[in-house]
Amino acid sequence: MKKLLMSMFATLMLCAPAIALEGHHQEGKEAAAGQTVTVKGEVLDMACYIDHHAMGAKHADCAKTCIESGLPVGIKGEDGMTYLLIGEHKPINKQLIPYASKTITVKGKFVSRDGFNMIENVEIVK
């Protein structure tokens, strides 16, 4: 019986991340590829966010500089997901510089490829 319980516990621990991820997707937090989505969240410079989790008001000046210099820009959605933001087949950095480290709402086409979430054809919802 003890071996059976240990085996069940081990199986549960191995599957827990997949179950948690599956539940997140079922909550409607992630759209199907190609679907138009609206996301509210903080505008990030992706280089600093991925490198050392930099975000928030303390990082605003650096984020503006990085976004202005052409580094990738993204949004950390209220849904807990992080998305790379792309304009209509071009960077959208110039439009997003004033919003660095601020909360805004964007709308566009959701794409997920190789584990990266992206919103294409982004427009800022005002």
C-alpha positions in Angstrom: 0.0 0.0 0.0 2.8 2.4 0.9 4.5 1.7 -2.5 1.2 2.4 -4.3 0.7 5.7 -2.4 4.3 6.7 -3.2 3.8 5.8 -6.8 0.6 7.9 -7.0 2.3 10.8 -5.3 5.3 10.7 -7.7 2.9 10.6 -10.7 0.9 13.5 -9.4 4.1 15.6 -8.8 5.3 14.8 -12.4 1.9 15.8 -13.9 1.1 18.8 -11.7 2.8 21.4 -14.0 0.9 20.1 -17.0 -2.3 20.0 -15.1 -1.8 23.6 -13.8 -1.0 24.8 -17.3 -3.9 23.0 -18.8 -6.2 24.6 -16.2 -4.8 28.1 -17.1 -5.6 27.6 -20.8 -9.1 26.3 -20.0 -9.9 29.5 -18.1 -9.9 31.3 -21.5 -6.7 33.2 -20.6 -5.0 32.2 -23.8 -6.7 32.4 -27.2 -6.4 30.1 -30.2 -3.8 31.1 -32.7 -5.1 33.7 -35.1 -7.9 34.9 -32.8 -8.2 38.6 -32.1 -7.5 39.3 -28.4 -7.6 42.3 -26.1 -5.0 42.3 -23.3 -4.6 44.8 -20.5 -1.2 44.9 -18.7 2.1 46.6 -18.2 4.3 47.6 -21.2 7.7 46.0 -20.8 11.0 46.1 -22.6 11.5 42.4 -23.1 15.3 42.4 -22.9 15.4 43.6 -19.2 12.3 41.6 -18.3 13.6 38.3 -19.6 17.2 39.0 -18.4 16.4 40.1 -14.8 12.6 40.4 -14.4 12.8 44.2 -14.5 9.4 45.9 -14.5 7.4 48.5 -12.6 7.8 52.2 -12.0 11.4 51.9 -10.8 12.3 50.5 -14.2 10.4 53.1 -16.3 13.3 55.2 -17.5 15.4 52.2 -18.5 12.4 50.6 -20.2 11.8 53.8 -22.2 15.5 53.8 -23.3 15.5 50.2 -24.3 12.2 50.4 -26.2 13.4 53.6 -27.9 16.6 51.9 -28.9 14.6 49.2 -30.7 14.8 46.3 -28.3 11.7 44.1 -28.3 8.6 45.4 -26.5 6.0 43.4 -24.8 3.1 43.4 -22.3 2.7 41.5 -19.0 -1.0 40.8 -19.1 -3.3 40.8 -16.1 -3.9 37.2 -17.2 -0.3 36.4 -16.1 0.9 35.8 -19.6 3.7 37.8 -21.3 3.3 38.7 -24.9 5.7 40.1 -27.5 4.0 43.0 -29.3 4.5 43.5 -33.0 2.8 46.1 -35.3 1.6 45.3 -38.8 4.7 43.5 -40.0 6.9 46.2 -38.3 8.0 47.2 -34.8 5.5 49.2 -32.7 8.2 50.6 -30.4 7.7 54.3 -31.3 4.0 54.2 -30.4 4.7 52.4 -27.1 7.6 54.5 -25.7 5.4 56.8 -23.7 3.6 53.8 -22.1 6.8 52.1 -20.8 6.0 50.5 -17.4 2.4 51.8 -17.6 -0.7 49.8 -17.8 -2.5 49.9 -21.1 -4.9 47.8 -23.2 -3.9 46.5 -26.6 -5.7 44.5 -29.2 -4.4 42.3 -32.0 -4.0 38.8 -33.4 -2.7 36.2 -31.0 0.1 33.9 -32.1 2.0 31.3 -30.1 5.1 29.7 -31.6 7.7 27.6 -29.9 6.6 28.7 -26.5 6.6 32.4 -27.3 3.3 34.4 -27.0 2.9 37.3 -29.4 0.2 39.7 -30.4 0.5 40.9 -34.0 -1.0 43.9 -35.7 -1.2 45.6 -32.3 -3.3 48.6 -31.8 -3.5 50.6 -28.6 -7.1 50.6 -27.2 -8.0 54.1 -25.9 
